[in-house]
Amino acid sequence: MQLPSKRYQAIISLILMVMITLYIAVFPSSLIKQLATLPWLDMTLAILALALSFHYKQGRACFCAFLLLVYQAFPLTLPDFVLTNIYANLLPQVMVLSMVYLISDSERGVSMSVMKERMATFIAIIFLLTIVNMLVTKYIGTMSFTLYLVMALSTPALAYQLWRSPTYENTVFCYIGFTMALIGLIGAPASNVILSLFAISLLVLVFNEAHKMAYFDQLTGIESRRSLDVSSRGLSKQFAVVMCDVDHFKRFNDKYGHDTGDEVLKLVAKKVQQVAGGGNAYRYGGEEFCLLFDGKTSEEIYKHVEVIRQDIANYPFAVRSSKRKTGTPLDRTGNVKTNSVQITMSFGIAQTTCGENFERVINQADEQLYRAKDAGRNCIMLPVAESPKYSR
Ligand SMILES: Nc1nc2c(ncn2[C@@H]2O[C@H](COP(=O)(O)OP(=O)(O)OP(=O)(O)O)[C@@H](O)[C@H]2O)c(=O)[nH]1
């Protein structure tokens, strides 16, 4: 079954998260009612999200947890008559606008300067909205007008950013923004159950990002060597390993620049990831990738590796004419001229024959990779005992 694209997955998740939250808020089960009576549940979860996101240097999640704490801190500090107006009008606007700010910003960690900048923006948002609300109340007579205006401008901005970049992080900011907008329109403060759900979504976000950091390669987005180490511990008796390496990559970097080299690595990663036959792709390091086929023999996987080799070799990779920014030739439309270059990869295959451990098999695959390089590159090598094969 084919999964919907990332974009649709994000939108479906967002709709489900908002609907479930509102359903829980409107029709709480007895368990939820009991949880709602737990004092400090929402604040404890928000503090946990704040501490963990700070620890993992996830600045946007950290700031979002801080916003939740600010929202929860108001009843502790202000008298009821002030709170009613603030909760019904001002705070939902501040929260929604802050979500627009967060979703439009990139992840910049938790350095002092970034935190200062975010705090200044937060204070500016509060200040601006307070002034606008005061003026609107004075001249139009109702604060609700600003509330509707902020919601009407902010929610499409949130939706647009999610459409552009459908990550789980952005889904969470949209989820908090949209739910806060609905709560603002209803005119009730967010219950501690809703605030706890917001904090839980932030905690899931932090764990999700920490998992990605640990097991996925940042540049290419495919699984990392650490993930390969973990996978290698759960292999069956029979497995095959492919080591592959981009040909003359140093030359390529020198000619077109490191950034273009990075683009090549991303493309190659995408291609090796598409390997059929049950193979899993990992970035081994530098321009080297590894394919792992559990329960398969070298003979069985050869044809799948050959498909990848041909796919990469036949792909016209568009690069700028030169790595130099100045003096780069322009085409008739005034854009920088691009060349189509061919990228090739060499592959070495090895498999278990009498229960060897993973390290031994991967070393054998590496030896075959060296043979493939010696044989002229852009080819696949199997161990000599296994009817040597290569293609070009
Ligand atoms: N752009 C980019 N280059 C990288 C990265 N990691 C390693 N490299 C470069 O990859 C190149 C590897 O070069 P070599 O190991 O000499 O091999 P090669 O030029 O690919 O030649 P053969 O393997 O013999 O075909 C080096 O220039 C590294 O700087 C990376 O993440 N991005």
The ligand as an SDF file (V2000), in Angstrom:
LIG
                    3D

 32 34  0  0  0  0  0  0  0  0999 V2000
   30.6770   17.6020   -0.6520 N   0  0  0  0  0  0  0  0  0  0  0  0
   31.0230   16.6730    0.2290 C   0  0  0  0  0  0  0  0  0  0  0  0
   32.1760   16.0100    0.0680 N   0  0  0  0  0  0  0  0  0  0  0  0
   32.5080   15.0520    0.9600 C   0  0  0  0  0  0  0  0  0  0  0  0
   31.6850   14.7270    2.0540 C   0  0  0  0  0  0  0  0  0  0  0  0
   32.2720   13.7250    2.7480 N   0  0  0  0  0  0  0  0  0  0  0  0
   33.4220   13.4420    2.1090 C   0  0  0  0  0  0  0  0  0  0  0  0
   33.5720   14.2240    1.0220 N   0  0  0  0  0  0  0  0  0  0  0  0
   34.6650   14.2670    0.0510 C   0  0  0  0  0  0  0  0  0  0  0  0
   34.7260   13.0470   -0.6600 O   0  0  0  0  0  0  0  0  0  0  0  0
   36.0200   12.9430   -1.2260 C   0  0  0  0  0  0  0  0  0  0  0  0
   36.4440   11.4910   -1.1820 C   0  0  0  0  0  0  0  0  0  0  0  0
   37.5550   11.3710   -1.9800 O   0  0  0  0  0  0  0  0  0  0  0  0
   38.4200   10.0530   -2.0930 P   0  0  0  0  0  0  0  0  0  0  0  0
   38.1920    9.1610   -0.9180 O   0  0  0  0  0  0  0  0  0  0  0  0
   39.8190   10.4610   -2.3720 O   0  0  0  0  0  0  0  0  0  0  0  0
   37.8590    9.2570   -3.3000 O   0  0  0  0  0  0  0  0  0  0  0  0
   37.2670    9.6860   -4.7110 P   0  0  0  0  0  0  0  0  0  0  0  0
   37.7310   11.0080   -5.1540 O   0  0  0  0  0  0  0  0  0  0  0  0
   35.7810    9.4960   -4.6320 O   0  0  0  0  0  0  0  0  0  0  0  0
   37.8730    8.6510   -5.7090 O   0  0  0  0  0  0  0  0  0  0  0  0
   37.5800    7.1130   -5.8330 P   0  0  0  0  0  0  0  0  0  0  0  0
   36.8610    6.6620   -4.6080 O   0  0  0  0  0  0  0  0  0  0  0  0
   38.9230    6.4930   -5.9410 O   0  0  0  0  0  0  0  0  0  0  0  0
   36.7660    6.9480   -7.0820 O   0  0  0  0  0  0  0  0  0  0  0  0
   36.9240   13.8730   -0.4350 C   0  0  0  0  0  0  0  0  0  0  0  0
   37.3040   14.9490   -1.2550 O   0  0  0  0  0  0  0  0  0  0  0  0
   36.0430   14.3860    0.6770 C   0  0  0  0  0  0  0  0  0  0  0  0
   36.2950   15.7320    1.0010 O   0  0  0  0  0  0  0  0  0  0  0  0
   30.4750   15.4800    2.2210 C   0  0  0  0  0  0  0  0  0  0  0  0
   29.6900   15.2700    3.1420 O   0  0  0  0  0  0  0  0  0  0  0  0
   30.1870   16.4280    1.2840 N   0  0  0  0  0  0  0  0  0  0  0  0
  1  2  1  0
  2  3  2  0
  2 32  1  0
  3  4  1  0
  4  5  2  0
  4  8  1  0
  5  6  1  0
  5 30  1  0
  6  7  2  0
  7  8  1  0
  8  9  1  0
  9 10  1  0
  9 28  1  0
 10 11  1  0
 11 12  1  0
 11 26  1  0
 12 13  1  0
 13 14  1  0
 14 15  2  0
 14 16  1  0
 14 17  1  0
 17 18  1  0
 18 19  2  0
 18 20  1  0
 18 21  1  0
 21 22  1  0
 22 23  2  0
 22 24  1  0
 22 25  1  0
 26 27  1  0
 26 28  1  0
 28 29  1  0
 30 31  2  0
 30 32  1  0
M  END
$$$$
